[in-house]
Amino acid sequence: MGHRPILYLQHAGQPDLGLTYDDVLRRASAFARALESGGIRPGEVVVVILQHGADLIAAFLGAILGGAVPAIMPFLTEKLLPERYRAELRSLVAVSRPAAIITYDAFRSEVERALTAESSVRSLLVAESVISEDSVWWTELGGQQRAAADVVVLQHSSGTTGLQKGVALSHQAVFNQLAAYGGAIEISPSDVIVSWLPLYHDMGLIAGFLMPLLTGVPLVLLSPFDWVRAPHRLMHAVTAYRGTLSWLPNFAFNFCAQKIRPGQLEGTDLSSWRAVINCSEPVRAESHEAFERAFEPWGLRRGALQTCYAMAENVFAVTQSSMGIAPKVVTVDRRSFADEGLVRPPDDAATATRVMSSGRALPNATLRVVDEKRRELSDRCVGELAIRSDCLLTEYFRRPDATSAALRDGWLLTGDLGFVSEGEVFVTGRKKDVIIVGGKNIYSQDIEALATEVRGTHPGRVVAFGVFSEEQGTEEVVVVAEAEAEGDVEKGKLADRIRRHVTQNSDVSLRHVEIVPPRWIIKTSSGKAARGATREKYLGTVGS
């Protein structure tokens, strides 16, 4: 197996780079040796700031081989504000106290600007200085042995308040996850995983990297930046390598369906794809339907689109839908759902909304729905999702406050809202994304979904949030939409269309719609709209 390519790296304009296990271990060993030479000890944190490629993979695995704990941070790109990026890096360093940072020579000065005199960083390792052809194997480096309960990796979620919470995962938790999830998706040596997902996210790191690497399943890894610029590359990679498994966030289903043109798909064959798994909260039936319409003519199988509820705190997956069967969709009454937290059939079409299942809990996980006092709720009652499993995080690294708030008696309070019906888990949104308007619960995602149905708007470029009105004594819904519309007249027309469509199709009498230029909305490092940060920007500029 060591001489057969296990990993294929794709970069636009370059031939694919095939790496065997021998190649991967040799490159990783070079980084392990460099860290050891820099005085980095087992258990110390190493922050990795590198772009998609062989160096990123080698640095991450090299840290693990040497007994250190790697944490991948996104590389600064044009979509991230430099000031915000530096603040996040300073926050990460302050909380995680890494002993080393690995980056490029050209990025070294940017990293140094974010470090203070009191920084814990003792070694700033430049990737170009590491000789990847070094023949010294990691077993010759002292044979660093780690216990199953030791922390192996930090995952830093990309929330709207920076990267302060590092999810500390043990070796045992990772292997427990791979065993349970591998069984749920029926993974086998005949599979080929194709992914463009960044490795600083749990979806990319676990499903799109560690799982294939540790189970011997070939992996085709595209650059995330190449995918964003040309999403049809994913379809061509699936065709070329007969890919069988991929994971996508919900927005990517819309993005592919909207951006990929038939002329870009000539020669593609997607019939090998047995599962394209949507790992978002919530997942949307409309997104699946759009994807199916776009790609069934190119061989996409019926039943290939699947769903999963996942989070870094559980390594990755908590639930998974049944392979080969389309996830269940239920139609519920929007008013009783939002106002009473009860799942009932709609009285009429005007109050109907559809919710898609994220599947059933994995065999090693228990999930329940609880109220504000952590009392378990009955089926078809909306509440906070709580989970218990043998994959849970050890802690939020060096954050006992956050750890004690989330972990209660072995249960993780996820902050996600949802309900269970006939054993199926339906995730409906985040607690913090609920807008309270006159005592009614309004889900930001629902308003955004309605707004993006309006011609001139696009998924991922619309944000809805609540702003408290002193005059009304309650929150009011604000929609901010990025658009190419030029001039006040065109912007006004688009804003009117959004107001009218949302008001006619929901319980919200929408008054506040702001049309902003492209890239105005603040994004997280994963490309998601950061509602909280965008709200603060709105209040500081438009809404002031």
ABEGO torsion letter per residue (X at the ends): XAABBABBBBBBGBBBBBBBAAAAAAAAAAAAAAAAAAGBBBGBBBBBBBBBEAAAAAAAAAAAAAGBBBBBBBBBBAABBAAAAAAAAAAAAAAAGBABBBBBAAAAAAAAAABBAABABABBBBAAABBAABABBAAAAGGBBBBAABBABBBBBBBAAEAABBBBBBAAAAAAAAAAAAAAAGBBAABBBBBABBAABAAAAAAAAAAAAAAGBBBBBBBAAAAAABAAAAAAAAAAAGBABBBBBAAAAAAAAAABBAAAABGBBAAABABBBBBBOBBBAAAAAAAAAAAAAAGBBBGABBBBBBBAAAGBBABBBBBGBBBBBBBBBAAAAAAAGBBBBBABAAABBBBBBAEBBBAABBBBBBBAAGBBBBBGBBBBBBBBBAABBABBBGBAAAAAAABBGGBBBAGBBEBBBGGBBBBAEBAAABBBBGGBBBBAAAAAAAAAABBGBBBGABBBBBBBBAAAGBBBBBBBBBBABBEAAAAAAAAAAAAAAAAAABABBBABBBBBBBGABBBBAAGBBBAAAAAAAAAABAAX
